[in-house]
Amino acid sequence: MTEEEKKRGEAEIQRWLEVGSVEIPPADVRIVTSGGRRIPVHSTVLASASPVLESILGGPHKGRSRGREIPILGVPCDAVHAFVHSLYFARCVSATEEEMIGEHGMHLLALSHAYRVGWLKRAAERALSLRLTAEGVVDVLVLSQRCDAPRLHLRCMQLLSKDFAAVEQTEAWRFLQDHDPWLELHILQFLHHAHLRRRRQARRKAEQRLYAELHEAMDCLRHICADGCGEVGPSGRLLPADARPPCPNAVSCRGLRQLIRHFAACDRQKRQQHGCRRCKRLWQLLRLHASICDEVDDASCKVPLCIQFKQRMQEKEGELEEDEDERWRLLVKKVASARVMSHLAKRQSQVLV
C-alpha cells in the first residue's frame, strides 16, 4: 500500500468515526484471539495501520466465502481488543485510550512491536515508563530487550540502580538469577558503572566547591589587605567600619582574619623548628594569590609578599619537582577558572535583574 493509499484509508476511517455507524460498511475481516473470540474489523483499518497486517491481508488466504480470519494468539482477549481499538483511533489518543494503553501496556508493546505500529509502541513505552515499580521492573526490562525499546530499557535500568535493594527481594529477580545469568551480569555491570559514575560526579562537585572556596578566599584576602575587615587591615590606613566595603564572604573573611592574627602572634622559633599548620596554610594562600594575581603594576597590589612570591617563582621556575609543579599549576588553573565563572555568573545575574 502506497503512502497516498494509506492517507486515503485513514481519511475514510476518520469520516466513519465522525458520521457514526450509519455509513460504516460491514466488517470484512475477523481477528481470532486465544480464547476463541472473533473480533470483526475492517481490512482498510488494519492495512493502513500496520505493514505486517497489510502483508497478511495481501497474501493467499483460505475461507473467502466465510470471511478472512487473522489469528492473534498468546495474549489475553482484552489486550487484543485494546490493540484493535487503538488501531481505529490511530494517533488520536484521548484520556480513555491512555488509561487503556496503561492497563494493557506490556501486551500492547509486544503487539505493536510484532505488527510494527510505531506510534502505539511509543505510547506503550511511555505508559510503562510512567508506571514502573520495583515489583515489575524486571519483567518490563526483559520485554524492552525483546521488543527493541531502548528508552524503556534505560528507564528500567535507572529504576534498578535507584531502588535495587527492593528489586532484589522480588520473585522476578530470583527467577532471573536462576534462568538468565547473562542478563543478571548485564544489570550488575550497569549498577557498578552507575556507582562509579556517581562517585566521580560527587568527587567533581567536591573539587568545584573547593576551588570556589579558594577563589572566595582570594577575594577576601584582597579585601582584608586593601580595605580592612574587622580589626585586621593595612597598618595606619584602616577605614572606619561604616566606610568599608562589604565582605565578599563573611565566613571566609572571619577565617582569614583568624589565620592572620595567629600568624602575627605565633612563635617564630617554634614555626621554623617544628612547623605550624595554620601558618603554612596562610603561607600557601599568599603564594596562591601571587600565582593568580593579575595586577599590571606589582606595587599596586596590597597583599603582603605578592611581589616577593612572584620574583621567587620566576627565579625558581623549573626547580620544583615535576609532580609537585604539575599539581600546583593545575590548582592555580582551576582556581582561576572558578574566578572567571564566578564573575560571569554575577554579570549574568546583573543583566537579568
N, C-alpha and C positions, 0 to 999 in steps of 0.2 A: 504494500500500500504506500503510495507516494505521500509526501508531506501535504500536498493540496487535498488529497482524498481524506487524510486524517482530519484536517481542519474542517472539511465539509461534514464529515461524520460527527465531529464534536459540536459543530453548529446545529446540526439536526437534533442531536441529543439534548442540547440546551433548549431548543424550541419545544421539544416534547415535555421537558420539565416545566417550562413556563406555561404552556397551554393546558396542562393537566392530562388526564387519562383518555380524553375523547379522541385525539388524533394519534395516540401511540399505537403503532402496529403491533400485532401479536408477536410474542417471543418465538424465535426460530431455533434456539439452542437451549439445552438444559445442562446445568452443572450438577454432577453427581458427587456427593460427599461420602465420607467413610461410613456414616450412619445410614446410607441408602437414601438420603434426602435428595430430591431433584429440584433445583432452583432454576426457573425459566429466566432466560436472559436474551438479549439481542446481540447477534453476531457483530453488528456495526459498533456497538459499545466495546465489546471485547477486542476487536481488531484495532480500533483507534486508540485503545489504552495500553495494549501490550503487544510487542512484536512477536513474542512467543506464542500467544494465543492466536494472533493473526496467522502465523505459520501453521498452527494446528488446524485452523479453520480452512486454510487454503489447500491442505493436503487431502489425500484419499480418506473417506470415512464410510462407515457402514450404517445401515438402517436409515437411508434417506427418507423413506416414507414415514417413519416414526419420529423424525426429527433428529438432529445431531446431538450427541452427548459428549461432554468433556469431563473426565474424572479428575477431581482434585482431592486426593486422599492424604491421609497422615496427619490431618489437623482436625480439630472439632468442627462440627457443623456451624456453630455460631461464628467461628472465625472465618469460615468460607463465606458465610452470608455477609459478614462485615467487609470482607475483601471485595465481593461483588458490589455491595452498596457503595464502597469507596470509588470503584471504577465508574459508576454512574455519576458521581458528584466529583469528578476529577478536578483537582486544584481549587474547588470551591468548598473549603473545609470550614464548617461552622463550629460552634462550641459543642454541639451534639456529636459531630463527626470526630472532633478532637478527643472527646471523652471515650468514644467507641474505639478509636485508634489506641488510646492509652490502655483500655481494658484488654484488647487483644494484641498488644504491641509486639510480643515475641513471634506470634504466629503470622501477623501481618508483615513483619520484617522478613521472615522466611519466604512467604508467598511473593512479596514484592521483589525480592531478590531472584527467586526462581523464574518469575514471569517478567522480569525486567520492567517494572513500573517504578521509574526513578523518583517521581515526586512523592509517591506513597512510601517508598523506602526511606527517604529523608524525613518524612513526617513520623514514621515509626521510630527511627533513630532518635529524633528529638523527644518523642514521648517517653521512650525508655530511659533516656538520659535524665529526664526530669523526675522519674520515678525510681531511680536506683536506690537499693537498700543493701546493707551488709548481708542480709539473708539471701538475696537473689542475684548478687553481682557476679558470682562465679558462673552461673548459668547464662547470664547475659553476655559475659565475656566470651564464653565458648561459642555462643551464637554469632557474636560480632566477628569472630575469626572466620567462621564458615560462610558468613554472608558478605564478607569483604566490606565491613563498615568501620573504617579507621577512626572516625571521630568518636563513635560509640566505644570502640576498643580503648582509646585513650582515656575517655571519661571513666570507664570501668577501672583501668589501672590507677587512675588518680584516687578513686574511692578506696581501692585496695591499699594504696600507700597511706591514705589518711586514717583508715579505720581497720587495719589488718588484724588487730587483736580480736575484734568482734567477728571478722570473717573466718578466722581460724577455728572458731567454735561451731561453725555451721556444718551441717551434714554434706552440703555440696563440696566444701573444701576437703573433707575427709574422703569423699568419693573421688575427687580429682587426684588426691595423693595416691590412691590405690590404682587408678586406671589411666592416668595421663601424666607420667613423671616429667615429660618434656615441657608441658605447659606449666607445671609447678616450678620447674627450673627457670623458665622464662619469667614468671612472676617474681620469683625470689631475686633474680638478677636485676629486674626493674626496680624492686624495692631497695636493693643495695645501692644502685646508681642514684636513686632518688635521695637516699640518706646522705650519700657523699655530696650530691648537689646542694642539699640544704646546709650541710656543714660548710661548703665553700661559700655559699651566699652569706651565712652568718659570720664567717671569718672576714669576708669582704666588707660587710656592713660595719663590723667592729673596727676594721682598719680605717674605713672612711670616717667613722666617729673620732678615732684617734687623730687623724690628720686635721679634721675640722677643729678639734680642741687645741691642737698645736697652733693652728692659724689664729684662733682666738687669743691664745697666749701671746703670740707675736703682736697682735693689735694692742693687747693690754700692756705689754712691755713698752711699746712706743708711747702709749697714753700715759703711763706712770712716769716715764723718763722725761717726757716733753711737758706735760701739764700738771703732773702730780695727782695722787689719788689717796685719800685718807691723810695720814701723816707722813707718807712717803712721796718724795718728789725731788726735783732738781734743787740743789742747795742754794738758798738765798732767792729763789725765784718761785717759791711755792705759792700758787694763787689762792685767794680765799675760796672756801668751799662753794659759795654761791656763784663764783665766777668760773669754775672749772667746767669743762665739757663733761657730759655724762659718760659713765663707764661703758665700754663696749660690751663687757660681760662682768657682772658683779662678782660672780663666783670665781672666775679666773683671776680677776684683779685682787680679790682677797687672798687667794693662794699665792700669787706672785709677791704681794706685799709681805706676807709671812716669810717667804724664801729670802727676800731682800733683807728684812730685819734680822733673820737668823744669820745670813752671810756676814752682816756687819758686826754681829756680836760673837760669832764663832771663834774659838781659839785657833789662831793661825798655826801654831806649832802642832796641835792635835790634827788639824786639817792636812798638814803636809806629811806627818808621820803615818797616820792610820787612814786618812781619807774620811771625808764626811759626805754621806749620800745626798744630803739636802744641798750642800754646797756644789757638789758635782752636777746636780740637777739644774741649778741656776746657771752654772758654767756652760752646760750643754745648750740651754735656752739662748744664752748670749751668742754662742757660736752659731746656732741655727739662725738667729736673727741676722747675723753678719752674712750668712750664706745666701739669704733671700732678700737682703736689703737692696733696694733699687734707687737709693738716693744718688743723684748725679754727683753732688758735692759731698764728699765724705764728712766734711766739717759740719754740714747741716744736720746730720743725724745725731740725735740727743741720747741715744742708747749708749751706755758705757762700753768701752773696749771694742766698739764696732770697727773702727779703723785698724786697731791692732790685730783683730782676728782676720780681717781681710788681707792685711800685709803678711800675716803668718801663713795663711792659706796659699798665697801666691809664692812665698818663699819655699814652702814645703810641698808644693804640688808634685805629686808622683812619689813622695816618700812614704806615704801611708801604705799599709798592707793592702793588697789588691782587693780582698774580700771586704775589709773594713771600709775602704774608699768607695767601693761599689754600693755598699749598704747605705753609707751616708749620702751619696749622690741621689740614690733612689728616694731616701727620706726627704731630702730638700725638694726634689721634683714633685713628690706627692703633696707636700705642704703648699708649694707654690700653686699647684693645680687647685687645691682646696680654696686657696685665696682667690683665684680667678673665678671659680664657680660661685663663691660667696658674693663677690662683687656683682656678677651677672644676675644672681637671684635678687639682690637688693635693687638693682637698676630695673629689673622687670617688674618687681612689686611696686616701685615708684611710678612706673609708666601706667600700670593697671589702676592705681589709685588716682 
